[in-house]
């Protein structure tokens, strides 16, 4: 499939292009819902974990020993964006933009110390990536992080800011938000930021916790957060009245309702749910990749 060429305009950003042909009501929504908190909607859902666990068992037996639920979830989300690209939009400076890339911030869990630094990292994907591509890219990114002994630039900026008097800190954050609304933050900061990307996906199940409904940050351009819970076991009655055991993967989603209407968002997450229930479909590239509006 040939890529569509879109000429960059003055109102576009480094990380996205401003959408001009979407519904006028949606173009007005950032002016009527001024804050991410106003526009944040959320829901929780569950899928049968049996297909995922069976598929993972097969892959691990074939040699992919580190393949995990998180890889399947991430591949399902990337595939959802290939089919429903409006979920990769974001709001900045009262305008709606289509993000140029699929950049997902991952919080896979770790030591969990109260005073530890951020364990989050960003991985870039392509709409046509398969679950094998996702597995490979996460592994490569993890190895790069282990090899990089230099201090994180975002951490250094934060360390400098917190040492300043409170009134200076508030002013500095205000300047950062103003720069961000115009797309003028340095790429060296936004590439490492947990608030700039297509989605933030966290694995609360790594800490044996249920999923939590994460908020959308005012600083940054993050349209979706997904929190994964632990795989839980539930008891249900079957058609014959016998008690049967089922395993479920719970997750919570928070999204910016200014990026698309409810019908579109609902159809997007039906795709997400379908691919979680059919991980074998993620082994092949998508039949089509849809383009967002201009």
Secondary structure, 3 states (H helix, E strand, C coil): CCCCCCCCCCCCCCCEEECCCCCHHHHHHHHHCCCHHHHEEEEEEEEECHHHHHHHHHHHHCCCCCCCHHHHHHHHHHHHHHHCHHHHEEEECCEEEEECCEEEEEECCCCCCCCCCCCCEEEEECCCCCHHHHHHHHHHHHHHHHHCCCCCHHHHHHHHHCCCCHHHHHHHHHHHHHHHHCCCCCHHHHCCCCCEECEEEEEHHHHCCCCCCCCCCCCCEECEEEEEEEEEEEEEECCCCCEEEEEEEEEEEEEECCCCCHHHHHHHHHHHHHHHHCHHHHHCCCCCCCCCCC
